[in-house]
Amino acid sequence: MSFGSFVVIGILAVVLFGKQLPQAARKFGKMYNEFQRSYQAVRREVNSVVAEVTDETNIPDTHLKRQSPPQDDDVAEAVAPKFEPPKNS
């Protein structure tokens, strides 16, 4: 966001909230903090379930990582018949 965008948002906030701007900002901060805590809790839970399932199934980590693309030596060259236009009689 540019500086001009922040100025417009600031003016809009002052117009909308006026004297209650500090209270509104405090309330927004508390709500944002609660959202972050909930998000981190869900993220930890998902990571623990993934780790638990991975441990139970004994999937090696190498299968979960991206494999490198094949080298030029590993790829067979495609061979196609040469195109010959139809002959006019």
C-alpha positions in Angstrom: 0.0 0.0 0.0 1.2 3.5 -0.8 1.5 6.4 1.7 -1.5 8.0 0.1 -3.6 4.9 0.8 -2.7 5.1 4.5 -3.6 8.8 4.6 -7.0 8.1 3.1 -7.6 5.2 5.6 -6.5 7.4 8.5 -8.8 10.2 7.5 -11.7 7.8 7.0 -11.1 6.3 10.4 -11.1 9.7 12.1 -14.3 10.7 10.3 -16.1 7.4 11.2 -14.9 6.9 14.8 -14.0 10.5 15.9 -13.4 10.5 19.7 -13.9 6.8 19.9 -11.0 6.0 17.6 -8.6 4.9 20.5 -11.3 2.5 21.9 -12.1 1.2 18.4 -8.4 0.6 17.7 -8.0 -1.2 21.1 -11.0 -3.4 20.3 -9.6 -4.2 16.9 -6.2 -5.1 18.4 -7.8 -7.4 20.9 -9.9 -9.1 18.2 -6.8 -9.5 15.9 -4.8 -10.9 18.8 -7.5 -13.5 19.6 -7.7 -14.4 15.9 -4.0 -15.0 15.8 -4.1 -17.2 18.9 -6.9 -19.3 17.4 -5.1 -19.5 14.1 -1.9 -20.8 15.8 -3.9 -23.3 17.8 -5.6 -24.7 14.7 -2.2 -24.8 12.9 -0.5 -26.7 15.8 -3.4 -29.2 15.9 -3.2 -29.8 12.1 0.6 -30.2 12.3 0.3 -32.7 15.2 -2.3 -34.8 13.4 -0.2 -34.8 10.2 2.8 -35.9 12.3 0.8 -38.6 14.1 -0.5 -40.0 10.8 2.9 -39.9 9.2 4.4 -41.7 12.2 1.6 -44.4 12.2 2.0 -45.1 8.5 5.8 -45.0 8.5 5.9 -42.9 5.4 9.5 -41.8 4.8 10.1 -38.1 4.5 11.6 -38.5 1.1 8.2 -39.3 -0.4 6.7 -36.1 1.1 9.4 -33.9 -0.5 9.4 -32.7 -4.0 11.6 -34.9 -6.3 14.1 -33.3 -8.6 13.2 -33.1 -12.3 14.7 -35.8 -14.5 18.1 -35.1 -16.0 18.7 -34.9 -19.8 20.3 -38.3 -19.8 17.3 -39.9 -18.1 14.8 -38.7 -20.8 14.4 -40.6 -24.0 14.2 -38.4 -27.1 10.9 -38.5 -28.9 11.0 -39.9 -32.4 8.3 -39.1 -34.9 8.0 -40.0 -38.6 9.1 -37.3 -41.0 6.1 -35.4 -42.4 5.7 -35.8 -46.1 3.0 -33.7 -47.8 0.5 -35.5 -50.0 1.5 -35.8 -53.7 -0.7 -34.3 -56.3 -1.4 -36.5 -59.3 
